Amino acid sequence: MNWQTEEPLGELSIGEVGERSGLSARTIRYYEELGLLPGVRRRVAGRRVYGADQLERLRFIERLKKLGLSLGEIKELNALYAIKGSTAVMLGHLGGLLDSHLEKLDSRISELADLRQEMGRYRDHVVGRIRLLESEGGGERPSVNEEIDS
């Protein structure tokens, strides 16, 4: 009995790989040009054919991009894997890259939290000025530019 949920992949065209990965044919060819997608075979007529390995590699690349890694960093990982032939070495390097990105992300989150607090304080100041002017019987609400200049 076969418990696999997906049929094994045979040879897929670039269009089929695009549909399964969510990438355009142009992007797939670009990744191949950059060396991010090694091992792409060609039929006698020169048309590219892809297998499960290339599809998984494309999904891995997209996962890394969503995590904030650049194509250059992903290329480094590919090169490390090709040279060392070890998933452990490549994953160790990936761990270091992710740590670096996490530090940058934490820093950016902190900066945004500070900015949010500052914006909230300034908004409260503007609302207070508007209420003060209304209570003084100014009648008209000041424009935003007038409030900012105050």
C-alpha positions as a Markdown table, in Angstrom:
| # | Residue | x | y | z |
|---|---|---|---|---|
| 1 | Met | 0.0 | 0.0 | 0.0 |
| 2 | Asn | 1.3 | 3.5 | -0.9 |
| 3 | Trp | 0.7 | 6.2 | 1.8 |
| 4 | Gln | 2.2 | 9.0 | -0.3 |
| 5 | Thr | -0.2 | 11.8 | -0.9 |
| 6 | Glu | 1.5 | 13.2 | -4.0 |
| 7 | Glu | 2.3 | 11.3 | -7.2 |
| 8 | Pro | 6.1 | 11.2 | -7.9 |
| 9 | Leu | 7.1 | 13.9 | -10.3 |
| 10 | Gly | 8.5 | 12.9 | -13.7 |
| 11 | Glu | 9.6 | 15.5 | -16.1 |
| 12 | Leu | 7.9 | 18.9 | -15.8 |
| 13 | Ser | 7.9 | 21.7 | -18.3 |
| 14 | Ile | 8.8 | 25.2 | -17.1 |
| 15 | Gly | 5.1 | 26.1 | -17.2 |
| 16 | Glu | 4.2 | 23.2 | -15.0 |
| 17 | Val | 6.9 | 24.1 | -12.5 |
| 18 | Gly | 5.8 | 27.7 | -12.6 |
| 19 | Glu | 2.2 | 26.6 | -11.7 |
| 20 | Arg | 3.4 | 24.4 | -8.9 |
| 21 | Ser | 5.8 | 26.9 | -7.4 |
| 22 | Gly | 3.9 | 30.1 | -8.1 |
| 23 | Leu | 6.9 | 31.6 | -10.0 |
| 24 | Ser | 6.9 | 32.9 | -13.5 |
| 25 | Ala | 8.9 | 31.2 | -16.2 |
| 26 | Arg | 11.1 | 34.3 | -16.5 |
| 27 | Thr | 11.9 | 34.1 | -12.7 |
| 28 | Ile | 12.7 | 30.4 | -13.0 |
| 29 | Arg | 15.1 | 31.0 | -15.9 |
| 30 | Tyr | 16.7 | 33.9 | -14.0 |
| 31 | Tyr | 17.4 | 31.7 | -11.0 |
| 32 | Glu | 18.9 | 29.1 | -13.4 |
| 33 | Glu | 21.1 | 31.9 | -14.9 |
| 34 | Leu | 22.3 | 32.9 | -11.4 |
| 35 | Gly | 23.2 | 29.4 | -10.6 |
| 36 | Leu | 20.5 | 29.0 | -8.0 |
| 37 | Leu | 18.9 | 26.1 | -9.9 |
| 38 | Pro | 21.6 | 23.6 | -10.9 |
| 39 | Gly | 20.9 | 20.3 | -12.7 |
| 40 | Val | 18.2 | 21.5 | -15.0 |
| 41 | Arg | 18.1 | 19.0 | -17.9 |
| 42 | Arg | 17.2 | 19.7 | -21.5 |
| 43 | Arg | 15.4 | 17.6 | -24.0 |
| 44 | Val | 16.9 | 16.9 | -27.4 |
| 45 | Ala | 15.0 | 20.0 | -28.8 |
| 46 | Gly | 16.6 | 22.1 | -26.0 |
| 47 | Arg | 13.5 | 22.6 | -23.9 |
| 48 | Arg | 14.1 | 22.6 | -20.2 |
| 49 | Val | 12.7 | 19.7 | -18.1 |
| 50 | Tyr | 12.4 | 19.9 | -14.3 |
| 51 | Gly | 12.0 | 17.2 | -11.6 |
| 52 | Ala | 11.1 | 17.1 | -8.0 |
| 53 | Asp | 14.6 | 18.3 | -6.9 |
| 54 | Gln | 14.3 | 21.5 | -8.9 |
| 55 | Leu | 10.8 | 22.1 | -7.7 |
| 56 | Glu | 11.8 | 21.7 | -4.1 |
| 57 | Arg | 14.9 | 23.9 | -4.6 |
| 58 | Leu | 12.6 | 26.7 | -6.0 |
| 59 | Arg | 10.3 | 26.4 | -3.0 |
| 60 | Phe | 13.4 | 26.6 | -0.7 |
| 61 | Ile | 14.6 | 29.7 | -2.5 |
| 62 | Glu | 11.2 | 31.4 | -2.1 |
| 63 | Arg | 11.1 | 30.5 | 1.6 |
| 64 | Leu | 14.5 | 32.0 | 2.1 |
| 65 | Lys | 13.5 | 35.2 | 0.2 |
| 66 | Lys | 10.4 | 35.5 | 2.3 |
| 67 | Leu | 12.6 | 35.3 | 5.4 |
| 68 | Gly | 14.6 | 38.3 | 4.0 |
| 69 | Leu | 17.6 | 36.6 | 2.5 |
| 70 | Ser | 19.0 | 38.2 | -0.7 |
| 71 | Leu | 19.6 | 36.2 | -3.8 |
| 72 | Gly | 23.3 | 36.8 | -3.2 |
| 73 | Glu | 23.1 | 35.1 | 0.2 |
| 74 | Ile | 21.1 | 32.3 | -1.3 |
| 75 | Lys | 23.8 | 31.9 | -3.9 |
| 76 | Glu | 26.4 | 31.7 | -1.2 |
| 77 | Leu | 24.4 | 28.9 | 0.4 |
| 78 | Asn | 24.3 | 27.0 | -2.9 |
| 79 | Ala | 28.0 | 27.5 | -3.4 |
| 80 | Leu | 28.8 | 26.2 | 0.1 |
| 81 | Tyr | 26.6 | 23.2 | -0.5 |
| 82 | Ala | 28.3 | 22.5 | -3.9 |
| 83 | Ile | 31.8 | 22.9 | -2.5 |
| 84 | Lys | 31.5 | 21.1 | 0.9 |
| 85 | Gly | 28.8 | 18.7 | -0.3 |
| 86 | Ser | 27.3 | 18.9 | 3.2 |
| 87 | Thr | 23.9 | 19.9 | 4.2 |
| 88 | Ala | 25.2 | 20.4 | 7.8 |
| 89 | Val | 27.8 | 23.0 | 6.7 |
| 90 | Met | 25.2 | 24.8 | 4.5 |
| 91 | Leu | 22.6 | 24.7 | 7.3 |
| 92 | Gly | 25.2 | 26.1 | 9.8 |
| 93 | His | 25.8 | 29.0 | 7.5 |
| 94 | Leu | 22.1 | 29.5 | 7.0 |
| 95 | Gly | 21.6 | 29.6 | 10.8 |
| 96 | Gly | 24.2 | 32.4 | 11.0 |
| 97 | Leu | 22.5 | 34.4 | 8.2 |
| 98 | Leu | 19.1 | 34.0 | 9.9 |
| 99 | Asp | 20.6 | 35.1 | 13.2 |
| 100 | Ser | 21.9 | 38.2 | 11.5 |
| 101 | His | 18.5 | 38.9 | 9.9 |
| 102 | Leu | 16.7 | 38.4 | 13.2 |
| 103 | Glu | 19.0 | 41.0 | 14.9 |
| 104 | Lys | 18.2 | 43.5 | 12.1 |
| 105 | Leu | 14.5 | 42.7 | 12.3 |
| 106 | Asp | 14.5 | 43.1 | 16.1 |
| 107 | Ser | 16.2 | 46.4 | 15.8 |
| 108 | Arg | 13.7 | 47.6 | 13.1 |
| 109 | Ile | 10.8 | 46.5 | 15.3 |
| 110 | Ser | 12.2 | 48.5 | 18.2 |
| 111 | Glu | 12.6 | 51.6 | 16.0 |
| 112 | Leu | 9.0 | 51.2 | 14.7 |
| 113 | Ala | 7.7 | 50.8 | 18.3 |
| 114 | Asp | 9.5 | 54.1 | 19.3 |
| 115 | Leu | 8.1 | 55.8 | 16.2 |
| 116 | Arg | 4.6 | 54.6 | 17.1 |
| 117 | Gln | 4.9 | 56.0 | 20.6 |
| 118 | Glu | 6.2 | 59.3 | 19.3 |
| 119 | Met | 3.4 | 59.6 | 16.8 |
| 120 | Gly | 0.8 | 58.7 | 19.5 |
| 121 | Arg | 2.2 | 61.5 | 21.8 |
| 122 | Tyr | 2.1 | 64.0 | 19.0 |
| 123 | Arg | -1.4 | 63.0 | 18.0 |
| 124 | Asp | -2.5 | 63.5 | 21.6 |
| 125 | His | -0.8 | 66.9 | 21.5 |
| 126 | Val | -2.7 | 67.9 | 18.3 |
| 127 | Val | -6.0 | 66.7 | 19.7 |
| 128 | Gly | -5.4 | 68.6 | 22.9 |
| 129 | Arg | -4.7 | 71.8 | 20.9 |
| 130 | Ile | -7.8 | 71.4 | 18.9 |
| 131 | Arg | -9.9 | 71.0 | 22.1 |
| 132 | Leu | -8.3 | 74.0 | 23.6 |
| 133 | Leu | -9.0 | 76.1 | 20.6 |
| 134 | Glu | -12.6 | 74.9 | 20.5 |
| 135 | Ser | -13.1 | 75.6 | 24.2 |
| 136 | Glu | -11.8 | 79.2 | 23.7 |
| 137 | Gly | -14.6 | 79.7 | 21.2 |
| 138 | Gly | -12.5 | 79.8 | 18.1 |
| 139 | Gly | -15.3 | 78.2 | 16.2 |
| 140 | Glu | -13.3 | 77.0 | 13.3 |
| 141 | Arg | -11.1 | 74.0 | 13.6 |
| 142 | Pro | -7.6 | 74.8 | 12.7 |
| 143 | Ser | -6.1 | 73.1 | 9.7 |
| 144 | Val | -3.5 | 70.4 | 10.2 |
| 145 | Asn | -0.7 | 72.7 | 9.0 |
| 146 | Glu | -1.7 | 75.4 | 11.6 |
| 147 | Glu | -1.6 | 72.7 | 14.3 |
| 148 | Ile | 1.8 | 71.4 | 13.3 |
| 149 | Asp | 3.2 | 74.9 | 13.3 |
| 150 | Ser | 2.0 | 75.5 | 16.9 |
